[in-house]
Amino acid sequence: MSEAVKMPVRPDPDTAALNELDLMLPDLFHDDYHVKVFERLRAEEPIYRQEVEEIGTVWNVTKYQDIMAVDTDHERFSSEGSIVVTDQEEDFPLPMFIAMDPPRHDQQRREVNGAVAPRNLAVMEGTIRARVQKILDDLPVGETFNWVDLVSIELTTQMLATLFDFPFEDRRKLTRWSDVATADEASGIIDSEEQRREELGECLGYFTELWNQRVNQPPAGDLVSMLAHGESTKNMGPMEYLGNLILLIVGGNDTTRNSISGGVRFLNQFPDEYQKLMANPGLISNMVPEIIRYQTPLAYMRRTTTRDVQLGDKLIPEGDRVLMWYVSGNRDSSMIDQADRFWIDRPKARQQLSFGFGIHRCMGNRLAEMQLRVLWEEILNRFERVEVVGEPTYVNSNFVKGYSDLPVIVHRR
């Protein structure tokens, strides 16, 4: 990992001029700074135009209903090319089906969707539970450790290894490649774009060997075999293969991993909610989507207008970047009652934006929820409390809203 990155000074969200609010800051989510920023934008400029150096005009959509309008209209708001604010590098493109429009998107997504079909999730639950039990039973008791590393990363990486039928002893490579895929020099994860490309090249090399094995075997239920045998994916080039691998790795990693950490943090911040949970473990299934809403692990998704579009009181020109800030829509009290409250028995807890909507809705949402449900069932079976004993260390990113360190002590029953 590179040395700590010096962050630009964040403007005070209460006193800064509106046009000084910068949504591109790598420390946007540190110490929940973003909450007041988006609160102000929703109130004063819900479709916020920002001129970004080296990028150009960015339209930031911050209210729930406007986000839904964009997310469910793939004809006027295209995903083609990029789902993040920056465009793909021309000399290192990574095509992936989340950054495609129909029909190509639909064809490629269909090839891998079976991996998380309900019948497969039912089969996987026993495996997930056994792994959760071992992870929790191996935790040190009465001493401080990093929950992110020993629980959040370990559980999600084991799950990814299962989905890919990836060599289990090398599973932490998946975590590293996920981190590198969404990193830039401001992240502290890589030193240069050259390093990023080199490490992603290693990912491609490793998975190419797995492809070559699986393509010569009968079709199986793992993601590599599905890609190797799928009608719309079996002939894709190496960069498209890498792009779809990165999509599946990041999608299977960041949402669950950061929600596992966020849930522990929130239940410490809201002790009354934890007491409610202890008194009624049946609330876990309702608590899980509330954790995912309150965390919002992937903060935004980008679209590009295919024509001039009127959105609210703004006319957005054809070809402009539009960012749907799920992290803001999930705090929109005009649509979500008491949206700033973490409320584990919230009515309509699934009324949240973290998984997106429309044709690009997260295909692994039920798997993510199942992992979180099983984890909390097993936590309550073992521990009186998972106590946060220090401030979290946040990921440097305005796209991934997550943690690299959460110091805790577990107290057994």
Summary of the structure (lengths in Angstrom):
residues: 413
radius of gyration: 20.8
end to end distance: 37.6
largest distance: 62.8
contacts: 1322
relative contact order: 0.17
helix: 50%
strand: 13%
